[in-house]
Amino acid sequence: IFTFFGRPHRIPRSRAHSTKERLRKNLIELEKFKEGKEFVYFTAIDSDDMFHKDAVQEIQCCDYKDNGALYYPNTYVLDLRTQKMIDYYTKLKFCLPFYTLLFRGETFFDHEKHFEVIKNLENHLLVTRAFDAFRLKNGMCMMTIHGYNASSRWGTVEKKRKVNGEEKLKVLKDFGLNNLKKNVDKQ
């Protein structure tokens, strides 16, 4: 489901009323999906990030729990300019921007109830603190670096494990990126 009124969760330094209004507008767009939805698994993803071909299936197989969230503890990072790739993993108790919030249907589609669930979630880093978060398996998401990123920079991530050769080719294939330049295993 794509919406066009900005992120339907808190944005750092935003006022609560602007978050509520943005959420209300987003949920109006989603009304046509409301019928018969006992649970909604809300997965936010930035337009320059991606999931592994099996990630949606993994998310959908998880059981619902109140105040629940699912998150991926690592991400591949691909610099689109140089085609260098690393496996980025954090040992800290914060969440990368690949997470899913679990809602009861009636809570998700009611902007007031929905806001009560997310009001303290200013960014993805707080998901594991604000929710009863379940860790999903590694290797299921990818961030791209392209020179126009708002916060991700290659210099902040390049000291993690490099991904090269056959492993890199397999990762690219699993993310549907088979058509990148043929010299990827040299990077």
N, C-alpha and C positions, 0 to 999 in steps of 0.2 A: 504494500500500500504506500503510495507516495503522496505527500501533502506539500503544499507550497506556501505555507504561512510561517515558515521557520521551524525551529526545533520545538516539539511539543513538551519540552521539559525546561527546567530553570536554566537560564544562561547566567554565568557569573556576572555579578554587578547589575543584574536586571531587577526591576521592581516586581513584586509579587503580582500586582494587578496587570502588568504587561504579559506576564507568563500565563495568567488565567485567560486573558483575552486571546492570546495566540492559541492556547489549548482549545478554547471554545470554537474558534474558527476552524482549526484542524478537525475537531470532532464532528462538526457539521458536514465536512467533506466525507467523513467516514460513515455517516448515518446509514447509507445503503448497505453496509456490511453488518449491521447490528442484529438483524433478525436471527434468533436462535443461537446466539453465541454465549455459551456458558462461561467460557474462559477466553481471554485474549492474551497472547504472548507478543509483547511489543518489543521489537528489535530495531534499534536505531543504528543507522550506518551512514557515514559520510559518503558523498558522491565519488570520492577518490580512493575509497577503500573497497575491499571485496572479501567475500567468503569463499571457502573451499566448496566444491560441488556437493559435498555431503553434509554441510553445516546445517542447513534448514531441517533436514531429516533428523539430525541429532537433537536439535532444539525441540522439535515437535514430539519427540519420543519421551521427553522429560515430563514427569508428573507435576501437576499444579500443587502449589502450597501457598497459603496466605503470606503476604509480605515477602514473596520469593523473587529471586533473580537468578539468572544463569550468566556465567561469564567465561571468557577465554583468557587464560593466564599468559599466553604468549601470542606473538604475531610475527609473521615474516614481514620484512621491510624491503621494498624494492625501489631502488633509485632508477626512475625511468630514463634519466639522461645518460647514466653510465652503465646501467643494467647490473650494478652490484646488488647483492642480496645478503641479508643477514637474518638470523633467527633471534628475535628480541624477546627476552624473558625477564620479568621482574620478580624478585624474591620479596619485595615489599608488599604490604597488604593494601594495595590499591589496584584499581581496575583499569585495564586498557580500554579503548573506546569500542569494545566489542562485547555487548551485553544485551540481555533480554530481561524485561520486567514482566512479571506474571500478574495478571489482573483477573478478577471476576468480571464477566461481561457487563453487569449493571454498574460496576464501579468505573470501568474503562470509558464507557460512553457517556457518563454523567460528568461534565467538566468540573463541577464542585467536588465531587467525591474523588475524582481522578487527581485533582490538584492536591487534596489532602495526602494522597499517597506519595506524590513526588515533590512536595513543597520544600523539603530539605535537600533535594538532590540538585546541587548547583552544577555538577559536571560528572563525567564518568569515573573520575578518581574515587568518588565517594560511594559507589554502588555496593562494594563489599562491606561498608560500614553501616549504610542506611537500610540494607535489606538482608534477609536470610539467604545468602548467596551460595550457589552450588557451582563448583568449578567444573568446566567441561574439558574435553581433551585438547592437547596441544596440536598445532599445525593446521588450524582451521580458518585462519583469517590472515589478511595481508593489508598493510598500509603502503601507499606509494608516496615517494618523494619526487616532486616535479618542479620545484622552484617557486611555486605559488602557494605553498602550504601556509596555513595560518600559524601553526605551532610546530609541526614536525620538521626537523632539520636533520640531514645526514650526519652532521658533526655530533649530534647528541646521541646517536644510536650506533655509530660505526665500530665501537669496541666490543660488540657482541659477537657470537659465533657466526663466521662467514659460511654461506651456502654456495657451493660451487659444483661444477661437473655434472655427473648423472643425477645427483640429488636435486640440483637446481632445475634441471630439465624436467624431472618428475613433478616438482612443486609447480612449475609454470604450467605444465599440462593439467594438473589437478585444479588449477585456478582458471583454466580456459585461456591461457596466454601462450598457446603453442606458436603463434605467429611473430613473436619477437625476433629480433635479429639472430642469425645463426651463430654468432660468436659468443653466446651467453656463457658457455662453459669455460671461456678464457678469463672471465671477470672474477 
